[in-house]
Amino acid sequence: MVQKKQILGGPIEIGGRVLTLSRAIRAGDFVFLTGQIPMRSGAPMTDGSIEDQTRAVLEDITETLALAGCTRDDVVKAMVWLRDRTDFPGFNEIYGEYFPIEPPTRSAIVSDLLVDARVEVEVMAYKPMGRDT
């Protein structure tokens, strides 16, 4: 039997607008998360330090991974966008707290983000279906 992709989590809403994307999708043994920005009370977090914003993003990622029965240990790839290259040391310090052992592969670039946040993170996880390993 062919498995279809599985949409995880409800729609993402910002400022009363429902975005045309999926929070996460399981496709076989892989789970793909949409790029996440720091959020507070349903609105983009536009204040706070890079450390504060990184924590917010990684906590949201942790919660979204749980919808697929995954943890951060299942993450195999991360893509990071930073608004300012000087934020990298602070970002990297907090990221290391969330991925202290066998961290996933990662790419990071400096880019103008579509919202006034300092960081966006997208991850891909690998968790074989129907198995805990």
C-alpha positions in Angstrom: 0.0 0.0 0.0 1.3 3.4 -1.0 1.6 5.9 1.9 0.4 9.4 1.3 2.1 12.4 2.9 0.6 13.3 6.3 0.0 16.9 7.2 0.8 17.6 10.8 -0.5 20.4 13.0 -3.1 23.0 12.2 -2.8 25.9 9.9 -0.3 28.7 10.8 -2.0 32.0 11.4 -0.2 35.3 11.8 -2.1 38.5 12.5 -5.5 36.9 11.6 -4.2 35.6 8.3 -3.9 31.9 7.6 -0.7 31.2 5.7 -0.7 28.9 2.7 1.8 26.3 4.0 1.8 23.3 6.2 3.4 23.4 9.7 5.0 19.9 9.1 4.6 17.0 6.7 5.5 13.4 7.2 6.6 11.7 4.0 7.4 8.1 4.8 10.2 8.0 7.4 11.0 11.7 7.0 9.4 14.7 8.7 9.8 18.2 7.1 9.1 21.3 9.1 8.3 24.7 7.7 10.8 27.4 8.4 10.0 28.7 11.9 10.4 32.2 13.1 10.2 33.2 16.8 6.6 33.7 17.9 4.9 35.1 21.0 1.2 35.0 21.5 0.5 34.2 17.8 2.6 37.1 16.5 6.1 37.3 15.2 8.6 38.1 18.0 10.3 41.3 16.7 12.1 42.2 20.0 14.5 40.4 22.2 18.0 39.2 21.7 19.1 36.7 19.2 19.4 34.3 22.2 15.8 34.9 23.2 14.5 34.5 19.6 16.6 31.4 19.0 15.1 29.8 22.1 11.6 30.7 21.0 12.2 29.1 17.6 13.8 25.9 18.9 11.0 25.5 21.5 8.4 25.8 18.7 10.3 23.3 16.6 10.4 20.9 19.6 6.6 21.1 19.9 6.1 20.6 16.2 8.4 17.6 16.1 6.4 16.0 18.9 3.3 16.1 16.6 5.1 13.5 14.4 6.4 11.5 17.4 9.8 12.9 16.9 12.3 14.7 19.2 15.3 16.9 18.4 17.4 13.8 18.4 15.6 12.7 15.2 16.7 15.9 13.4 19.1 15.2 10.6 19.3 18.6 8.8 18.8 22.2 9.8 18.7 25.3 7.6 19.2 28.6 9.4 18.6 32.2 8.1 20.0 35.0 10.2 19.2 38.7 9.5 22.7 39.8 10.7 26.0 37.9 10.6 26.9 39.3 14.0 24.1 37.3 15.5 25.8 34.0 14.7 27.8 33.5 17.9 24.7 34.1 20.1 22.6 31.9 17.8 25.2 29.1 17.8 25.5 29.1 21.6 21.8 28.5 22.1 21.6 26.1 19.2 24.3 24.0 20.9 22.2 23.8 24.1 19.3 22.3 22.1 21.6 19.9 20.0 24.5 19.1 22.4 25.3 15.6 21.2 25.5 14.4 17.6 24.0 17.6 16.2 22.3 17.5 12.7 24.0 18.8 9.6 23.4 22.5 9.2 23.6 25.3 6.7 23.4 29.0 7.7 23.1 32.1 5.6 22.6 35.8 6.2 19.4 37.0 4.5 16.7 39.6 4.7 13.8 37.8 6.3 10.1 38.4 5.3 9.2 39.4 8.8 11.1 41.6 11.3 12.7 38.7 13.2 16.3 37.9 13.6 16.3 34.2 12.9 14.4 31.5 11.0 15.1 27.8 11.3 13.8 24.9 9.2 14.5 21.3 10.1 14.1 17.8 8.6 13.9 14.7 10.9 14.2 11.0 10.2 12.0 8.6 12.2 11.0 5.3 10.7 7.3 4.8 10.9 6.0 2.3 13.4 9.4 2.0 15.1 10.9 3.8 18.1 14.5 3.8 16.6 
